[in-house]
Amino acid sequence: MSPASLFQTPLNFFEVITPLFSLGAIFSGVVVFLFIYTRWHQRLYLAMILLALFAFGFVGSGIITDIFGGMQHNISISRQFHRTEQLCGAYFLFGLPLFLTYLLDLTPSWKRLNARIALGGLIISCGITVIAILAPDLFISQTSPQDDWLLRESAYGRGKQGIFYSIRDILLAVEIIYAFTVIILEMIRKRSAKYLGLILAGLFIAIYAAADDTIHIYTRIHITPMPELDYSRFTIGLTVFILLTMASTARRFADEAKDVENAYAAFNSSEEKFLQIASSINEVFWLVDLNARKLLYVNQAYERIWGKRHEALYTSLDTWIETIHSDDRPRVEAAVFNSRHTDPMEIEYRMQRSDGETRWIRERIAPVFSDGRETNRLVRISEDITDAKQANDNLTYLAYHDALTGLFNRKSLYQKIDDIIVQEKRAHRVSSWGLLILDLDSFKNINDMLGHTIADAVLIRTAQTIQRCVRSSDYVFRVGGDEFAVLLTNMMSETHAGIVTQKIIDELAVPFVMNGSTIHTGTSVGIAIYPRDGEDAESLFRNADEALFEAKKERNRFLFFTADMQTKAFDKLKLIEQMRVAIDRKEFQVYYQPQIDQNGRIVGAEALIRWKHPERGFIPPDEFIPVAEETGLIIPIGKWVLETACGDLKRLANAGFERLSIAVNLSVRQFRDKALVDTIDKALAASGIDVHQLHLEITESALVDDVDGAIAILNTIRSKGISFSIDDFGTGYSSLSYLKRFPITTLKIDRSFIEGIPIDRENTALVKAIISMAHEFGLTVIAEGVETKEQCTFLHSNSCGIIQGYLYSPALPHDKFLAFAQAHC
């Protein structure tokens, strides 16, 4: 039978089954690839499998074509396998872009382009497949059959009937050129050809073979060696490309397998280290299989914290769940066994140990993701925070309570007032309630005379007494040393506040015995009413405190805040602001009142501050000094006075008054200022005066607040050569025992005792006693406020060596004081 006659015979079995088998094999390969592709991260090897499948069909079909067509002269069967060969080649249009995508580390834009090319190639390949089955003559036909032992390529034509065959080759050639370009660009970008060199060579051979086939179709001339070979050069080129690609991928696979082996060895080593580390940490380390709700690992810390053996956990995690407090259990289960874990989280819960003790646990949970970004495992770290939580609760308690009495503190008072105001506004109602500020009148004496232990006991008793006098709906606070506050809620009228306040005053006025001593306490109270006297915590407290200030002037009484007090409070605030401005504008001045000895010669002066307001003129010191002391502005003002006095002393020394001394007053706040010694040193260094020219005056109240601390400060300053005097002696908390303990050199008798001498018998006797006592202690005595010759004569006759007062001169500015000194030297 001749080859030509075979084409005239009816379709046999192979002509029907072969196209169907080819189509099924190709589509099965694509489906298998796409199925595995969605579940395996090594998509490069999957693309390589797909290329290998097409290559197997491509080369295998070509071999079968030659065997049946050439050796058995069965053109019909040969024609079917030739068609299969060309169809496999068409599917390279789909497989090659995928292979490039997963072989190279392309940019997102390149990957999107490859995806579009692959999709287009798949559509074209499927279209060609349909055409090849339904209209095979449009794909491939025989034009010049030969009766050789081997069916040559010339037996199959590419005329008008083989148009799709040629289209496929053109598209495939273009795609191979595209792949060649992409790999070249990637090699340039990466500067490496480790795995791309062989693939690039295969692509070059495929392009060269395609060019040879194209030229041969139209010129019947081969540009490749072996022109007698009638086999398709493009087929050979693609075969070589596939072989070189497999070789390159195999090399890459071998390198990665070696890396995996090394990583596995490192993992075994790291796993051992991990177990060592996990077993030694104090926190409980859990590894949980979320899907199976099964424990994979837990360290020994579980037994220490939970007080239970951990073996039972591997059987069922319910053993752990049962230890969780029943109130916390649903919340913890929902948090831990949530399959939608995406981010680390933290929870706190209570658990019960085997000994019945309840402990607090803080647990950090981190998800471990599978390849599909699904959470399949959890890493949990649990720590016992019971002690820390208790400490935090204690800190929170101390932040809002007074440690001594257990009452709420000032911070709680402000918060409670704000809370009540918010509730009032939410309920759209305005109820009346009062704020009481209480201060013990004689607490300082108790503290100084009986000691801190008794003083603390008195404060505790005071707190208990106040609590007994108010309702359970009211609130009691300790807001300062001996200062308490009461918040009276839901008052029917202001009278209620007065009744309760008087009850507190009466109860606290009852004497009581403690450690053998009868103690008397009195209290002064200031009252502010909401909303009349303030609509916020700050203004209410300020106004109640202003009422307390007025009440303390007579002691053991209460006063409601009034508009007049508000005016005074406003004036005080205005004065404070004016003082701040005065400091910056240098409105303060230092005047000096001369101190004269028995011979009428000047021996020194007292530095006195004066404030010349640009609008009000001179403001009396007794008006602004107490406010400056209260607000702390006395610190910068006193520093300026000291520096100014030292500078004037230097000018006096330069004028010839090297022995003249100037006394500078230190307020209570200044004396307690930790920077006092440093301030004095800087003033002395800046002026360059002899330290013996500077004299410091302090009041008794500054000394008796903290006797031991005062002695330490006095000794430190006295060691520099600076002398001290006690100002206004006899008006404070006088105690003769203090005089021999303090390193003082001078006593200043207050002007209130000088008034009336020598006629006032009481003052006369008292002044004589003070002078005599001072001489016994070896102290110099200065009398203040001397205004008459009779007073001066009496003082001199009783050995009071130095006089200060209007009898000789009022306080003078520096230039006039210098003139006075020159006249009395």
Steps between C-alpha positions, in 0.01 A plus 500: 500500500640832399508797734260688272241226525498527877345843480213356292404234753224556761591614850640215703519454878825696543369797307215531751667411828833680455363860492274428794789344693723798420238753601423316823870469589563868439197622693565252781851637535369857516231412756745307717742789481237757600376278785847449646592863427249630756638274775874494459737794548772363269325620185822507295517120506132474412556721195798280415278189525253659261777582250633145535151363429473704182858406406427131553196522272693712254804274462315172555242579235777593259674168551177305453428700188834398348460134601148456363546724198852396401546143616142375464383746235180554698430858405162508679640416845810708435279796410312479830816495711647780292194701591549411866861612476398840367224539760752438780716766345203739501461461876847641548322833444335441839779325693797720410373831657410314821845350513659845461282644777610245757857464379584869524455754778301733279345832589121507551450663160700224324301234687171655394618508136606133517163405647322667210730330246441159666124553495510605136722205413259260672205642306689477168619146575150386588370661179765326291416171670133532407592587139749212481231251603204635307685617185840326494576602142508865605773409744715243316476313169706275279614638163786280390501160665811288464554132525821522709594286794474822695218746432666831431372842593430570133212253521301765691440831337441850633294630219161663523366208696774527771440866587445444878813292512699801378315743729591284798868497400503878453336564841729248666807658343389845617443368851841335509662826387304677776623241755855546373471878552353469848778265616768727353354798690476296821863390469606861454292611800619218727853491356486122528456212252525212747172333403412700188797429276387157378141619455622797299707270280197276441289799402768615259512156334117497475501845338775393260306184408177695449682738268637203303153349457353832395771558238469143374124532446539785256844431346542124551845588641626396847733737687587232756751216450384165365280631218408142413307473828136554408379497864355826645783713640250683723404169659866425565553853637207471739622158609848635573342796686294263717803281577717798596215649708459171686874484557503856640197433719649173619814687599292756687299221663821327608631823655173557682494138615845553645378818670201308637729230631717760670190675632363170631825433680491852641135447597582185695772694682276803554212279618721359770607850599138613491395226740785594731400867494126432530551274799706763683277809465274606785191548283284213379571433131223326305484374142143408403356337189196722448317276252532187712464698828803309618808590704829444317737628770501665842803563724553422867398849612136385477545274801657779705234763420189278478612256769391206283672232294511588130473148354119508504502805271626288209190283527253788516527876538178486700724431799638853462162656424354359822756697703377835363265704716141436390440871435801519266469161330269590206710804413828305511368208294368737236835678485727193490302267274415759237590362157502852359803614695691746282694719744671444835278574798516515878247393762487490879301251702481330838580137560483277805800297606475149636543641854190719451689829464373734228770657284494756217647395164602723211521308172643613166372305199664503157360315195715275280380506138485221242585553133146616432527765774270296720577475869583141586708542815527735794801602704394600851708649780339516845639681804379533857423871560326462835769681699534772238123544485476524877784752502324698227175486697691628803651781294157587367366500856783722622449732203146574620525444876690642794737236637466609864125539546371288211285793384478616139768754410497834314518330159190297588322816619548674165398188309191443716385861454548475123310169492205646693489805271499274191217292646302817578535623144404163349188486718420864412462592865671737741511386862667678786801353673779644708877479527652540848873566546616438861830591661610408855588820686765375739641199322848651456545535875393137548750384240786706644433427867378138494670360191392347169356179648247686715433743215421213263266348759322836530452512122354149498264589784400819317419301184286257700320783679415676174370175350268451798355847451394456135260274313601186313419680174756772577873478431795582728849582368840584641641763267810612687704466820228599746244601239185300429209540261139385511267474201138530615271368226127549439454780755149635551641845584819679602388467861586131482864588428508734800349240733741227394798736520413617850461138609850422370647807677330404829613138481860592423506760780446231767835439681633145509787321668772329298812345653439686823464840332174693478465625147283789385424542133297764328409536137416777257278429201435670169187409303422538126161408351448354151407651259487845660867515600647313205412264218822299494728332751775760479281803568302326777815395682659843457194680637456259792868548580455878490214468750728284718769769485254755638369256762850431634541865592287434807528118508262224605216623280360460149422747225311470174670642195364845413523746216727717716738208537479452128606860453791444737590181318486684168717778643747240622517337155545841344774582749678173422496578129625853567787361711605270215508801270682707763778242516552522126474881492726544805241706687629382838756711689719435804496757781733498800404597859807601701603327823668736754717410801509675842750755370269608221715339227360288222600134524272344242160494336206276427413447134127549444318445173274764353267475201429811299207413276479719187129572568443436871826647624668334800318182606551418873719191561240349735262491202715316249758309710245250646362435150851454361573258784179307434556468124874434508584824318700591809776269373594705189423828682717403797782392267490840329504683837802298614693565179411872506602537867835329436561732203419808715727368774784490249433863405495595872834327548643687203375823662699419818239315709676161512371424852139584426269193490162455337235260631283323242176327603442138403137396482376159613479384138848623420644326804343171389619543142757231413684748276551754785867424565578507128312831465708655783827372351418648158403838650825516700709396199331751268544794739841412643412631848650387829264234638510667842314799353193283422254431778191277459178532699251219551176474697436253780233323293760409237709328768247306706332324204795265468753565775761243391477603136521868593811441710668318209428788259610766752826318570572465126451873438664603830812306401544745210537787750146638462326595826131449586241679707151400611256766379187603692608298803217426741216507244528142381533163666771612745691237685813593693639150445529578128731796556790289623460252212486749211828662381361854517682819598223756542147539639269767359227613741174549314351850479184379675701470826673836456168682482403644840839474669597620748142577607342159422615285790441167328694592188771661710549185706493278191758707313730500802470121519574453130809723518627325811441155354672593172806622689510172694517317165763743370269648237481854367162672544335730243179684583263565207241776470665752734325835448556709819800615699343347813499159335858548388617613843331201665656254255849646534472499879416130482798419276313469170789587274334568164192704415294486179196718438349827391675679786810503281372432151238314295613261231691686227589431137867420445622849403329666798616222732859561384463871588355405841791262562753767414334734751496239782827317458 
